[in-house]
Amino acid sequence: MHRGTPLTCLHTPTCPSATSPDREAAHTLVGHPEQGWSLLCNGVLLFEDTGELLPDGRVVAPHRPVAALA
């Protein structure tokens, strides 16, 4: 795949798009846990620290959930 080519999800149901709030729910195409990243079928690079690189080049800062207070 070369840069700029949109990915097409072939899953049923279709995975969320890269612009969807639930984009992290897309299937993993390539996983490299030893390097700390995964490529999702919607073109999102998901990093171990929960940061993301979107297909259009935008960066999403790490966003770990806040622990519930006991």
Helices and strands as residue ranges (DSSP letters): G 23-25, E 28-32, E 37-40, E 45-47, E 52-53, E 59-60
